[in-house]
């Protein structure tokens, strides 16, 4: 019963991550994202997976931990991509402002 409840918790919690990844992909901006939060969640999954393995409690719930870890890792990758895009846009805007300041 405890494994079933843990599975339901992991599925419930994990349902939000694909939505977050989709939004990150579409937004192409890191604004509103917290790197510290993403890293804390990622670390939590690492600890959960390690606890399962070290405790010898390897079962189907471990697969859900691994799936959630992969999805959170994708969100982390998108965070860094989007942060780079934000920096690119900021540089382009600054360059455009300098050019228009010279012309105007």
C-alpha positions as CSV (number, residue, x, y, z in Angstrom):
1,X,0.0,0.0,0.0
2,X,2.8,2.4,0.8
3,X,4.4,1.9,-2.6
4,X,1.0,2.6,-4.3
5,X,0.7,5.8,-2.3
6,X,4.2,6.9,-3.1
7,X,3.5,6.1,-6.8
8,X,0.4,8.3,-6.8
9,X,2.3,11.1,-5.1
10,X,5.1,10.9,-7.7
11,X,2.6,10.8,-10.6
12,X,0.6,13.7,-9.2
13,X,3.8,15.8,-8.6
14,X,5.3,14.7,-11.9
15,X,2.3,15.8,-14.0
16,X,3.3,19.4,-13.7
17,X,6.8,18.9,-15.2
18,X,5.8,18.2,-18.8
19,X,3.7,21.3,-18.7
20,X,6.6,23.3,-17.4
21,X,8.9,22.0,-20.1
22,X,6.4,22.8,-22.8
23,X,6.0,26.4,-21.4
24,X,9.7,26.8,-21.2
25,X,10.2,25.6,-24.8
26,X,7.5,27.9,-26.1
27,X,8.4,31.0,-24.1
28,X,12.0,31.1,-25.2
29,X,12.7,33.1,-22.1
30,X,14.0,32.3,-18.6
31,X,12.0,35.1,-17.0
32,X,9.8,33.8,-14.2
33,X,11.9,30.6,-13.8
34,X,14.0,30.0,-10.7
35,X,17.3,28.1,-11.2
36,X,17.6,27.5,-7.5
37,X,14.1,26.0,-7.4
38,X,14.8,23.7,-10.4
39,X,18.1,22.6,-8.9
40,X,16.4,21.9,-5.5
41,X,13.8,19.7,-7.2
42,X,16.5,18.0,-9.3
43,X,18.6,17.3,-6.2
44,X,15.5,16.0,-4.4
45,X,14.9,13.4,-7.2
46,X,18.6,12.4,-7.0
47,X,18.3,11.9,-3.3
48,X,15.0,9.9,-3.7
49,X,16.6,7.7,-6.3
50,X,19.7,7.2,-4.2
51,X,17.6,6.3,-1.2
52,X,15.7,3.7,-3.2
53,X,18.9,2.1,-4.5
54,X,20.8,2.3,-1.2
55,X,17.8,1.0,0.7
56,X,17.4,-1.9,-1.7
57,X,13.9,-0.8,-2.4
58,X,14.1,-1.1,-6.1
59,X,10.6,-1.3,-7.6
60,X,8.4,0.3,-10.2
61,X,8.3,3.5,-8.2
62,X,12.0,4.0,-9.1
63,X,11.0,4.2,-12.7
64,X,8.7,7.2,-11.9
65,X,11.5,8.9,-10.0
66,X,13.7,8.4,-13.1
67,X,11.1,9.7,-15.5
68,X,10.6,12.8,-13.3
69,X,14.3,13.4,-13.1
70,X,14.6,13.3,-16.9
71,X,11.8,15.8,-17.3
72,X,13.2,18.2,-14.7
73,X,16.6,17.8,-16.4
74,X,15.0,18.9,-19.7
75,X,13.5,21.9,-17.9
76,X,17.0,22.8,-16.6
77,X,18.5,22.5,-20.1
78,X,15.7,24.8,-21.5
79,X,16.4,27.2,-18.6
80,X,20.0,27.6,-19.8
81,X,19.0,27.8,-23.5
82,X,16.3,30.4,-22.7
83,X,18.8,32.4,-20.5
84,X,21.2,32.5,-23.4
85,X,18.4,33.7,-25.7
86,X,17.5,36.4,-23.1
87,X,21.1,37.6,-23.1
88,X,21.2,37.6,-26.9
89,X,18.0,39.7,-27.1
90,X,19.3,42.1,-24.4
91,X,22.5,42.6,-26.4
92,X,20.6,43.2,-29.6
93,X,18.4,45.7,-27.9
94,X,21.3,47.6,-26.4
95,X,23.0,47.6,-29.8
96,X,19.9,48.9,-31.5
97,X,19.5,51.6,-28.8
98,X,23.1,52.7,-29.3
99,X,22.6,52.9,-33.1
100,X,19.4,54.9,-32.8
101,X,21.0,57.2,-30.2
102,X,23.8,58.0,-32.7
103,X,21.3,58.5,-35.6
104,X,18.7,60.4,-33.6
